């Protein structure tokens, strides 16, 4: 199970914001089971600055710490709407996880191909 810690920057965290973040980031658990048990996700939500003339600009940053072999996945997104920034950061994390899974799958397939050709070569040598 993914442990999520949420920190607010220049804004107050309401119950609705916290539950939306936990729900969106928590859905990544189903992708992470193939990488080992994830340890924690640190989420930082806040307004970037107060000097923007066209309204508030929200920033969401997630640092996802995984088992030692994989390391850390980091994603950041900004938007004029908080929930849009949350959706953007979730999609970016999903893409990063997919890249890591693809790399692992490729390495496994490469090893399987090598084992298959070695097995064929030893069978031919026996004949």
Secondary structure by P-SEA (a helix, b strand, c coil): cbbbbbbbccccccaaaaaaaaaaaaaccccccccccccbbbbbbccccccccccbbbbbbbbbbccccccbbbbbbbcccaaaaaaaaaaaaaaaaaaaaaaaaaaaaaaaaaaaaaaaaaaaaac
